[in-house]
């Protein structure tokens, strides 16, 4: 996670945002977003969490200018998300990557680069950079209709980046990816943030969000129920985890006995470890290095 100064400028600024969907007769039918207030600062990775129907997708569509707020104020990059100049600086990866299955990965990115107004030389350069970035160099000439869901997600990520946007809106970016692909996407998000990109992520994969987000907002029924830095939100008051190296069983037992005497409470002790994702990536990487493909 990156370190964002508290005085960093707001790139996304929503104040008292509401979105009400009405029926045929104009009567309120669904209050999708209610009094939503949030601020995403420059260079920040911000996560929107919430169950299905909590208002995440509606919020993203308003940020993209695809839906108009019923009331409230919304500014993106200092302007209205409906302005063409603002939209040109946004990159979006939807939850489902709808791609033309008869185009190759390279042709797909060339198409989106053309839509983004890139000239021929710059277009070729960006396509090459994005294909390398998302790990599709060996499949650049394959039709995307032959791709797995994970490979299609990589193409979707590349198209969101093809015009070098300032702000990225990512909906379930790790969906369908294997653990190695998931790690690569998370590393890419963190690298983009270090380069100054501002990223808003929606995901149901909470462990992934915890790995990459500086701050999160938890939505329920269109309202923000909790918001703040990840480390502060998940912290348990008066509970600490201490990691010691080079400690044998006898010393461990003495330390536990001392801590229990001082605290007057049981002390939980377990061997230090790492995540299963980290183990998986290391095992596969070592095996591939030892037995490279023909």
C-alpha positions as CSV (number, residue, x, y, z in Angstrom):
1,X,0.0,0.0,0.0
2,X,1.1,3.5,-0.8
3,X,1.6,6.4,1.6
4,X,-0.8,9.2,0.7
5,X,-0.3,12.7,2.3
6,X,-3.4,14.0,4.0
7,X,-3.2,17.2,2.0
8,X,-3.1,15.4,-1.4
9,X,-5.7,16.8,-3.8
10,X,-9.1,15.1,-4.1
11,X,-9.5,13.4,-7.5
12,X,-12.9,12.0,-6.7
13,X,-15.2,14.1,-4.5
14,X,-18.7,13.0,-3.7
15,X,-20.9,15.0,-1.3
16,X,-24.4,13.9,-0.2
17,X,-24.8,11.8,-3.4
18,X,-28.2,10.2,-4.0
19,X,-29.5,8.0,-6.8
20,X,-33.2,7.1,-7.0
21,X,-34.5,4.9,-9.8
22,X,-38.2,5.6,-10.6
23,X,-40.9,3.4,-12.1
24,X,-43.0,4.2,-15.2
25,X,-45.1,6.7,-13.3
26,X,-42.2,8.5,-11.8
27,X,-42.6,7.1,-8.4
28,X,-39.4,6.2,-6.4
29,X,-38.8,2.5,-6.8
30,X,-35.2,1.9,-5.7
31,X,-32.9,4.1,-3.6
32,X,-29.6,2.7,-5.0
33,X,-27.3,5.3,-3.3
34,X,-28.2,7.3,-0.3
35,X,-26.3,10.3,1.1
36,X,-22.9,9.0,-0.1
37,X,-20.0,11.1,0.8
38,X,-16.4,10.0,0.0
39,X,-13.1,11.5,-1.2
40,X,-10.4,9.7,-3.1
41,X,-7.0,11.5,-3.1
42,X,-4.4,11.6,-5.9
43,X,-2.2,8.5,-6.0
44,X,-4.5,6.6,-3.7
45,X,-5.9,3.0,-4.1
46,X,-9.4,3.2,-2.7
47,X,-11.7,0.2,-2.3
48,X,-15.5,0.0,-2.4
49,X,-16.8,-3.0,-0.5
50,X,-20.3,-4.3,-0.1
51,X,-22.6,-7.2,-0.9
52,X,-24.6,-7.4,-4.1
53,X,-27.1,-4.6,-4.4
54,X,-25.2,-2.3,-2.0
55,X,-24.8,0.5,-4.6
56,X,-21.2,-0.1,-5.8
57,X,-22.0,-0.5,-9.5
58,X,-24.4,2.5,-9.4
59,X,-21.6,4.6,-7.8
60,X,-19.1,3.6,-10.5
61,X,-21.6,4.4,-13.3
62,X,-22.1,7.9,-11.8
63,X,-18.4,8.4,-11.7
64,X,-18.2,7.4,-15.4
65,X,-21.0,9.9,-16.3
66,X,-23.2,7.0,-17.4
67,X,-25.8,7.8,-14.7
68,X,-26.9,11.2,-13.4
69,X,-27.1,11.6,-9.6
70,X,-30.6,12.4,-8.4
71,X,-29.1,14.9,-5.9
72,X,-25.8,15.8,-4.3
73,X,-22.5,16.9,-5.7
74,X,-19.9,14.9,-7.7
75,X,-16.6,16.1,-9.0
76,X,-14.0,13.9,-10.8
77,X,-10.6,15.4,-11.6
78,X,-12.1,18.8,-10.7
79,X,-14.9,18.7,-13.2
80,X,-18.1,16.9,-14.1
81,X,-17.8,13.2,-15.0
82,X,-20.2,14.1,-17.9
83,X,-17.5,16.4,-19.5
84,X,-15.6,14.8,-22.4
85,X,-12.3,16.2,-21.1
86,X,-12.9,14.4,-17.8
87,X,-13.9,11.1,-19.5
88,X,-10.7,11.1,-21.6
89,X,-8.7,10.9,-18.4
90,X,-10.6,7.9,-17.0
91,X,-9.9,4.2,-17.5
92,X,-12.5,1.6,-16.8
93,X,-12.5,-2.2,-16.5
94,X,-16.0,-3.7,-16.0
95,X,-16.7,-6.8,-14.1
96,X,-17.3,-8.8,-17.3
97,X,-14.9,-8.3,-20.2
98,X,-17.1,-8.1,-23.3
99,X,-14.6,-8.5,-26.2
100,X,-14.9,-9.2,-29.9
101,X,-14.1,-12.9,-29.9
102,X,-12.8,-12.9,-33.5
103,X,-10.1,-10.3,-32.9
104,X,-6.7,-11.2,-31.5
105,X,-5.4,-9.6,-28.3
106,X,-3.3,-7.3,-30.3
107,X,-6.1,-6.3,-32.7
108,X,-8.4,-5.7,-29.6
109,X,-5.9,-3.3,-28.0
110,X,-5.3,-1.5,-31.3
111,X,-9.1,-1.0,-31.6
112,X,-9.4,0.5,-28.2
113,X,-6.2,2.6,-28.7
114,X,-7.9,4.0,-31.9
115,X,-11.0,4.8,-29.9
116,X,-8.8,6.6,-27.5
117,X,-7.4,8.8,-30.3
118,X,-3.8,7.5,-30.2
119,X,-1.9,8.1,-33.4
120,X,-0.4,5.2,-35.3
121,X,3.2,5.3,-33.8
122,X,2.1,5.9,-30.3
123,X,-0.7,3.3,-30.7
124,X,1.7,0.6,-31.7
125,X,4.0,1.5,-28.8
126,X,1.2,1.4,-26.2
127,X,-0.2,-1.9,-27.5
128,X,3.3,-3.5,-27.2
129,X,3.7,-2.0,-23.7
130,X,0.3,-3.2,-22.5
131,X,0.7,-6.7,-23.9
132,X,4.0,-7.1,-22.1
133,X,2.6,-5.5,-18.9
134,X,-0.3,-8.0,-18.6
135,X,1.7,-11.1,-19.6
136,X,0.1,-11.9,-23.0
137,X,3.2,-11.6,-25.2
138,X,3.0,-15.3,-26.2
139,X,-0.8,-15.0,-27.0
140,X,-0.9,-11.7,-28.7
141,X,-1.9,-13.2,-32.0
142,X,-4.6,-15.6,-30.6
143,X,-8.2,-14.8,-31.0
144,X,-9.7,-13.7,-27.6
145,X,-12.6,-16.0,-28.2
146,X,-10.1,-18.8,-27.4
147,X,-9.0,-17.2,-24.1
148,X,-9.8,-18.4,-20.7
149,X,-11.7,-16.0,-18.4
150,X,-8.4,-15.2,-16.7
151,X,-6.7,-14.3,-20.0
152,X,-9.7,-12.2,-21.1
153,X,-9.4,-10.3,-17.8
154,X,-5.8,-9.4,-18.7
155,X,-7.0,-8.0,-22.0
156,X,-9.7,-6.1,-20.2
157,X,-7.1,-4.6,-17.8
158,X,-4.9,-3.7,-20.8
159,X,-7.7,-1.9,-22.6
160,X,-8.4,0.2,-19.5
161,X,-4.8,1.3,-19.5
162,X,-4.2,1.7,-23.2
163,X,-4.8,5.5,-23.3
164,X,-2.7,6.1,-20.1
165,X,-5.5,7.5,-17.9
166,X,-5.0,9.4,-14.7
167,X,-7.8,7.6,-12.9
168,X,-8.6,3.9,-13.1
169,X,-12.0,2.4,-12.1
170,X,-11.6,-1.4,-11.7
171,X,-14.6,-3.7,-11.1
172,X,-13.5,-7.1,-9.8
173,X,-10.0,-6.9,-11.3
174,X,-8.9,-10.3,-10.0
175,X,-12.0,-12.2,-11.0
176,X,-11.2,-15.4,-12.8
177,X,-7.4,-15.2,-12.3
178,X,-5.3,-18.0,-10.9
179,X,-3.1,-17.1,-7.8
180,X,-0.1,-16.1,-10.0
181,X,-2.3,-13.9,-12.2
182,X,-4.0,-12.4,-9.1
183,X,-0.6,-11.6,-7.6
184,X,0.5,-10.0,-10.8
185,X,-2.6,-7.8,-11.0
186,X,-2.2,-6.7,-7.4
187,X,1.5,-5.9,-8.0
188,X,0.4,-3.9,-11.1
189,X,-2.2,-1.9,-9.1
190,X,0.4,-1.0,-6.5
191,X,3.0,-0.1,-9.2
192,X,0.5,2.1,-11.0
193,X,-0.3,3.9,-7.7
194,X,3.4,4.5,-7.1
195,X,3.5,6.1,-10.6
196,X,0.8,8.6,-9.5
197,X,-2.3,6.9,-10.8
198,X,-5.5,7.1,-8.7
199,X,-7.4,3.8,-8.5
200,X,-10.8,3.0,-7.3
201,X,-11.4,-0.8,-6.9
202,X,-14.6,-2.8,-6.4
203,X,-14.2,-6.4,-5.3
204,X,-15.7,-9.2,-3.3
205,X,-12.2,-10.6,-2.7
206,X,-11.6,-9.0,0.6
207,X,-8.1,-10.4,1.1
208,X,-7.1,-8.8,-2.2
209,X,-8.5,-5.5,-1.2
210,X,-6.6,-5.6,2.1
211,X,-3.4,-6.2,0.2
212,X,-3.7,-3.2,-2.1
213,X,-6.0,-0.5,-0.7
214,X,-5.0,2.5,1.3
215,X,-8.5,3.2,2.4
216,X,-11.9,1.5,1.9
217,X,-15.6,2.4,2.3
218,X,-18.1,-0.3,3.2
219,X,-21.5,0.1,1.5
220,X,-24.8,-1.4,2.6
221,X,-28.2,-0.5,1.0
222,X,-26.5,2.5,-0.7
223,X,-25.1,4.0,2.5
224,X,-21.5,4.2,3.7
225,X,-21.4,2.2,7.0
226,X,-17.7,2.4,7.6
227,X,-14.8,4.3,5.9
228,X,-11.2,4.9,6.7
229,X,-7.6,3.5,6.3
230,X,-7.5,-0.3,6.1
231,X,-5.0,-0.6,9.0
232,X,-7.2,1.4,11.3
233,X,-10.4,-0.3,10.4
234,X,-9.1,-3.9,10.9
235,X,-7.1,-3.1,14.0
236,X,-8.3,-4.8,17.3
237,X,-7.8,-2.4,20.3
238,X,-5.6,-3.8,23.0
239,X,-4.5,-6.8,20.9
240,X,-1.0,-7.2,19.6
241,X,0.9,-9.7,17.4
242,X,4.6,-10.1,18.3
243,X,6.9,-11.9,15.9
244,X,10.3,-13.2,17.3
245,X,13.0,-15.0,15.4
246,X,15.6,-17.5,16.7
247,X,13.4,-18.6,19.7
248,X,13.5,-22.2,20.8
249,X,10.7,-24.1,22.5
250,X,12.1,-23.5,26.0
251,X,12.5,-19.8,25.6
252,X,9.1,-19.6,24.0
253,X,7.5,-21.3,27.0
254,X,9.2,-18.9,29.5
255,X,8.1,-15.9,27.5
256,X,4.5,-17.1,27.3
257,X,4.5,-17.8,31.1
258,X,5.8,-14.3,31.8
259,X,3.3,-12.6,29.5
260,X,0.4,-14.5,31.0
261,X,1.5,-13.6,34.5
262,X,1.8,-9.9,33.5
263,X,-1.5,-9.7,31.6
264,X,-3.6,-12.0,33.7
265,X,-5.0,-13.5,30.4
266,X,-4.2,-16.4,28.2
267,X,-1.6,-15.7,25.5
268,X,-2.1,-17.3,22.0
269,X,1.1,-18.6,20.4
270,X,1.4,-20.1,16.9
271,X,4.3,-20.6,14.5
272,X,4.9,-17.7,12.2
273,X,3.9,-18.4,8.6
274,X,3.0,-16.8,5.3
275,X,-0.1,-16.8,3.1
276,X,-1.0,-19.8,1.0
277,X,-0.9,-17.4,-2.0
278,X,2.7,-16.6,-1.3
279,X,3.6,-20.3,-1.0
280,X,1.8,-21.2,-4.2
281,X,3.5,-18.4,-6.2
282,X,7.0,-19.4,-4.9
283,X,6.5,-23.1,-5.6
284,X,5.3,-22.6,-9.1
285,X,8.0,-20.0,-9.9
286,X,10.8,-22.3,-8.6
287,X,9.4,-25.3,-10.5
288,X,9.2,-23.3,-13.8
289,X,12.7,-22.0,-13.3
290,X,14.0,-25.6,-12.8
291,X,12.0,-27.0,-15.7
292,X,11.5,-24.3,-18.3
293,X,8.9,-25.2,-21.0
294,X,10.3,-26.5,-24.3
